[in-house]
Amino acid sequence: MADLELIDSKNDSNDAPIPTGIPVLECRNVSAGYGSVRVVRDVSFSLQAGTVLAILGPNGAGKSTLMNTLAGLLPRKGGEIIVEGKALRSGRPAEANRHGLVLVPDDRALFTTLTVKENLSIAKRPGGLDVDAAIEMFPALGKRIKVAAGALSGGEQQMLAVARALTQNPRVLLIDEMSMGLAPVIVEELLPIVRRIADETKAVVVLVEQHVQLALEVADEAVVIVHGGVRLSGPASDLAKNPDLLEKAYLGEAV
């Protein structure tokens, strides 16, 4: 992805070094949905190490369906998902996870009766952040280390969900609706951490987010999905400079 582009929506081991020039994540004409219904159609992008991609679009556009498909939780109805040159089989979440795709779902999926430390420790994999490093990334969790996840605030739970994902040494970190149910001031604190994660770990981060301008501030690339297809794509900075174009894409109007 390079120039701002309007698109017709109709039309093994994580410790191995990433080969130079090979994208970490490729999505080639991916279609997905439920039963006979295609919710996502022909979505494509290619992302290098350390890239943040913002997936934007109105409610019901298919963003979460795309994320679940990338994670292998939903079988594809077409297309390919390739991680570091390796094509993943459709609908195989364990395989996707072994290849470094880690999903932070919109419901966070924490073990609510376990403490912060236990949630982090149970997910730890070779190469991933240990508990101390996770706390350094999210200092607010340090004071809550012995508190059950279910007793945390919404912002603390989201921090824990992302921190737990980082203990798994992700090549691709998928964050679905990071700001779900959070106050704007909390969102402003959390989203810059996404940039830090990409910069420091060199993981690709794919972020579904409703706070459009904040997401564009931390992202390198962005795509706008409308009615299941990519309507607009390009550098995040270019989209941020064209709010009228962005608004028209959201509304499905001619650009």
NORNOR-V577510 format. One record per helix or strand. SS is the DSSP state (H for helix, E for strand). FROM is the first residue (numbers start at 1). LEN is the number of residues. If there is no record, write none. Layout:
ss:SS from:FROM len:LEN
ss:SS from:FROM len:LEN
This chain:
ss:E from:5 len:2
ss:E from:25 len:10
ss:E from:37 len:11
ss:E from:52 len:5
ss:H from:63 len:8
ss:E from:76 len:8
ss:E from:86 len:2
ss:H from:93 len:6
ss:E from:101 len:4
ss:E from:115 len:1
ss:H from:116 len:8
ss:H from:131 len:7
ss:H from:139 len:6
ss:E from:148 len:1
ss:H from:149 len:3
ss:H from:154 len:13
ss:E from:172 len:5
ss:H from:184 len:18
ss:E from:204 len:5
ss:H from:212 len:7
ss:E from:221 len:6
ss:E from:229 len:7
ss:H from:236 len:5
ss:H from:243 len:9
